[in-house]
Amino acid sequence: MRAPAPCAIGVMAKAPQAGRSKTRLCPPLAPDEAAALSAAFLRDTTENLAEAARRAPIAAYAAYAPQGTEDLLRAGLAPGTGLVLADGSVPMPEGVEGFGRCLLHALDGLFDLGHPAACLLSSDCPTLPTDILVEAARLLLQPGDRAVLGACADGGYYLLGLKARHAALFTGIAWSTDTVAEATRARARGISLPLVELPPWYDVDDAASLARLRAERDGYVAPATRGVLARLGGTARVAPRLTA
């Protein structure tokens, strides 16, 4: 009996480079430290995807930009992680702007590879519990059209999964604001698309969330990230742990 086609999960990735990676973490980090942490996030996220793929039909990808950084990226990813270009350079529906172009470009690339479902995953959640990735894939591989959303406390989302190309979910969104998740829910309601919510998690994109990461004892173990934080020592100790 043929195994079911896997759900694709693509982590939105940029090659880690000092001065271009995790710039919102500078300060408290120096640019080279932020780049090292970015590389660790990508390694842990793709290793987490590999772990999830042992428990559910999942194919892991890095949805990356810019073009030409493939070798630099590939060296830091878990073995078996595919690459899909997601720089937003292809024609897009009217109203899809900014980061939405990259997201929809990634989604199209994953569907073009023949996957029956696809998730777009933040690269800023190295401790995201593996169970959440497994659940996202299982929900999307069930019969019937739906979206799966993993929201963040800051109003964004760490994961969006779809079974078909619904460009409305990327149209007219004010990216990098605290309205992204709610606007996405509203777009889903507007096209009568069922939406299933995953447990909330957090992005590591500022000093406060970096402090939360240092104190985190739940979720995926994230060994590469823990190693970098240990080497940084007190550099990243900038705030007390935040409660969920």
Secondary structure per residue as TSV (DSSP state, phi and psi in degrees):
chain	resnum	aa	ss	phi	psi
A	1	M	-	360.0	130.3
A	2	R	-	-70.3	135.8
A	3	A	-	-68.1	148.1
A	4	P	-	-65.0	147.3
A	5	A	-	-62.7	137.4
A	6	P	-	-78.8	155.0
A	7	C	E	-75.3	131.4
A	8	A	E	-84.8	136.9
A	9	I	E	-126.0	116.9
A	10	G	E	-111.0	119.0
A	11	V	E	-84.0	129.8
A	12	M	E	-73.3	115.2
A	13	A	E	-130.8	144.4
A	14	K	E	-127.0	145.3
A	15	A	-	-60.9	127.6
A	16	P	-	-64.4	121.8
A	17	Q	-	-143.3	133.9
A	18	A	T	-58.8	130.7
A	19	G	T	89.1	-10.3
A	20	R	T	-124.1	-10.1
A	21	S	S	-112.7	133.2
A	22	K	S	48.7	48.1
A	23	T	G	-67.3	-22.8
A	24	R	G	-72.0	-9.8
A	25	L	G	-94.3	8.7
A	26	C	T	-117.4	105.0
A	27	P	T	-75.5	169.7
A	28	P	T	-83.7	-12.5
A	29	L	S	-91.6	154.6
A	30	A	-	-78.7	157.6
A	31	P	H	-54.8	-39.9
A	32	D	H	-69.9	-32.7
A	33	E	H	-68.1	-40.8
A	34	A	H	-63.5	-38.8
A	35	A	H	-66.0	-39.2
A	36	A	H	-64.2	-39.4
A	37	L	H	-68.0	-38.8
A	38	S	H	-60.3	-43.5
A	39	A	H	-62.6	-39.2
A	40	A	H	-66.8	-40.2
A	41	F	H	-57.8	-46.0
A	42	L	H	-64.6	-41.8
A	43	R	H	-63.5	-46.9
A	44	D	H	-66.9	-39.6
A	45	T	H	-64.1	-41.9
A	46	T	H	-74.7	-31.2
A	47	E	H	-66.8	-37.2
A	48	N	H	-63.3	-40.7
A	49	L	H	-63.0	-39.6
A	50	A	H	-63.0	-39.0
A	51	E	H	-64.4	-44.2
A	52	A	H	-62.1	-35.5
A	53	A	H	-67.8	-16.9
A	54	R	T	-80.4	-8.3
A	55	R	T	-119.2	-11.1
A	56	A	S	-155.0	158.4
A	57	P	-	-71.4	94.8
A	58	I	E	-131.9	136.7
A	59	A	E	-115.2	126.1
A	60	A	E	-95.7	139.4
A	61	Y	E	-140.1	156.2
A	62	A	E	-106.0	117.8
A	63	A	E	-91.6	104.5
A	64	Y	E	-118.1	162.8
A	65	A	E	-156.8	152.8
A	66	P	S	-86.4	167.5
A	67	Q	T	-61.4	142.1
A	68	G	T	102.1	-7.5
A	69	T	-	-103.7	17.1
A	70	E	H	-57.8	-46.6
A	71	D	H	-66.0	-39.9
A	72	L	H	-63.3	-40.6
A	73	L	H	-70.1	-49.5
A	74	R	H	-56.7	-33.8
A	75	A	T	-64.5	-23.7
A	76	G	T	-105.8	5.6
A	77	L	S	-97.3	158.5
A	78	A	-	-63.2	144.0
A	79	P	T	-54.7	140.1
A	80	G	T	89.5	-1.8
A	81	T	-	-78.9	124.5
A	82	G	E	-81.5	170.3
A	83	L	E	-121.9	136.6
A	84	V	E	-135.1	125.2
A	85	L	E	-67.4	136.0
A	86	A	-	-145.2	57.9
A	87	D	S	-99.3	1.9
A	88	G	S	72.8	17.4
A	89	S	-	-83.7	-7.8
A	90	V	S	-89.4	161.5
A	91	P	-	-58.2	140.6
A	92	M	-	-128.5	155.0
A	93	P	-	-61.6	153.9
A	94	E	T	-58.5	135.0
A	95	G	T	94.8	-9.4
A	96	V	-	-92.4	108.2
A	97	E	-	-130.5	169.3
A	98	G	T	56.7	-136.2
A	99	F	H	-64.0	-23.7
A	100	G	H	-59.1	-31.7
A	101	R	H	-64.4	-41.5
A	102	C	H	-66.8	-41.1
A	103	L	H	-63.5	-47.3
A	104	L	H	-69.0	-35.1
A	105	H	H	-60.5	-44.1
A	106	A	H	-62.3	-46.0
A	107	L	H	-59.9	-45.8
A	108	D	H	-60.3	-41.3
A	109	G	H	-63.8	-38.0
A	110	L	H	-70.3	-41.0
A	111	F	H	-66.3	-36.3
A	112	D	H	-62.7	-23.1
A	113	L	T	-81.1	-0.2
A	114	G	T	96.2	9.1
A	115	H	-	-76.4	140.0
A	116	P	S	-79.3	-10.6
A	117	A	-	-156.1	155.0
A	118	A	E	-149.6	142.8
A	119	C	E	-118.3	143.6
A	120	L	E	-106.2	125.2
A	121	L	E	-122.6	135.0
A	122	S	-	-65.0	147.6
A	123	S	S	-91.3	5.3
A	124	D	S	-106.2	20.3
A	125	C	-	-128.2	65.3
A	126	P	T	-66.5	-21.2
A	127	T	T	-102.0	12.2
A	128	L	-	-53.1	127.5
A	129	P	-	-58.9	135.6
A	130	T	H	-58.7	-34.1
A	131	D	H	-55.6	-34.0
A	132	I	H	-67.5	-41.4
A	133	L	H	-64.3	-41.7
A	134	V	H	-62.4	-44.5
A	135	E	H	-64.8	-40.3
A	136	A	H	-58.4	-46.7
A	137	A	H	-63.5	-44.5
A	138	R	H	-63.3	-40.7
A	139	L	H	-62.6	-42.0
A	140	L	H	-74.8	-24.5
A	141	L	T	-87.9	-1.1
A	142	Q	S	-77.4	156.3
A	143	P	S	-61.1	150.4
A	144	G	S	96.6	145.7
A	145	D	-	-77.5	143.0
A	146	R	-	-167.7	166.3
A	147	A	E	-115.4	153.7
A	148	V	E	-125.3	129.2
A	149	L	E	-126.5	131.1
A	150	G	E	-113.2	107.9
A	151	A	E	-90.1	154.1
A	152	C	B	-106.5	156.6
A	153	A	T	-64.7	-22.3
A	154	D	T	-84.5	4.3
A	155	G	S	97.6	-6.4
A	156	G	S	-93.0	-162.0
A	157	Y	E	-139.2	149.8
A	158	Y	E	-96.7	-17.2
A	159	L	E	-151.3	137.0
A	160	L	E	-134.5	123.3
A	161	G	E	-119.4	142.3
A	162	L	E	-140.4	159.4
A	163	K	S	-108.1	-7.3
A	164	A	S	-154.0	165.0
A	165	R	-	-79.3	100.5
A	166	H	-	-108.6	88.7
A	167	A	G	-63.2	-21.9
A	168	A	G	-58.4	-28.4
A	169	L	G	-72.7	-8.7
A	170	F	G	-117.9	7.0
A	171	T	S	-98.6	128.9
A	172	G	S	67.3	29.1
A	173	I	-	-94.4	133.9
A	174	A	-	-86.7	88.6
A	175	W	T	-64.9	153.4
A	176	S	T	63.5	31.9
A	177	T	S	-126.8	174.7
A	178	D	T	-84.9	12.7
A	179	T	T	-108.4	0.5
A	180	V	H	-61.7	-49.8
A	181	A	H	-65.1	-43.8
A	182	E	H	-67.3	-38.4
A	183	A	H	-63.5	-37.1
A	184	T	H	-65.6	-41.8
A	185	R	H	-59.7	-42.6
A	186	A	H	-64.5	-39.1
A	187	R	H	-64.9	-39.7
A	188	A	H	-62.9	-43.5
A	189	R	H	-61.5	-38.1
A	190	G	H	-65.1	-26.4
A	191	I	T	-108.8	13.9
A	192	S	T	56.5	40.6
A	193	L	-	-96.6	117.7
A	194	P	-	-57.8	138.1
A	195	L	E	-129.4	126.3
A	196	V	E	-107.2	131.2
A	197	E	E	-96.8	133.0
A	198	L	-	-88.2	166.5
A	199	P	-	-58.4	144.5
A	200	P	-	-68.5	153.8
A	201	W	B	-143.5	-166.0
A	202	Y	-	-136.8	147.4
A	203	D	-	-87.7	146.8
A	204	V	-	-101.0	96.3
A	205	D	-	-140.7	9.5
A	206	D	S	-154.7	179.2
A	207	A	H	-62.7	-39.3
A	208	A	H	-66.6	-44.0
A	209	S	H	-71.4	-26.6
A	210	L	H	-66.1	-39.6
A	211	A	H	-64.1	-39.1
A	212	R	H	-62.7	-41.0
A	213	L	H	-60.3	-43.2
A	214	R	H	-60.0	-34.2
A	215	A	H	-89.9	-8.7
A	216	E	-	-62.0	129.9
A	217	R	-	-125.8	6.6
A	218	D	S	-109.9	177.9
A	219	G	S	74.3	-163.5
A	220	Y	-	-66.1	143.3
A	221	V	-	-68.5	-27.4
A	222	A	-	50.4	64.2
A	223	P	H	-64.8	-36.6
A	224	A	H	-65.3	-43.0
A	225	T	H	-63.7	-43.6
A	226	R	H	-61.8	-36.9
A	227	G	H	-64.2	-43.1
A	228	V	H	-65.7	-44.4
A	229	L	H	-61.2	-37.5
A	230	A	H	-64.8	-39.3
A	231	R	H	-68.8	-32.7
A	232	L	H	-70.5	-24.9
A	233	G	G	61.7	-126.7
A	234	G	G	-79.3	-4.6
A	235	T	G	-55.3	-40.4
A	236	A	G	-95.7	7.7
A	237	R	-	-83.9	85.7
A	238	V	-	-114.1	-12.5
A	239	A	S	-163.7	157.2
A	240	P	-	-69.2	161.8
A	241	R	-	-60.5	138.4
A	242	L	-	-91.5	142.7
A	243	T	-	-87.0	154.1
A	244	A	-	-70.9	360.0
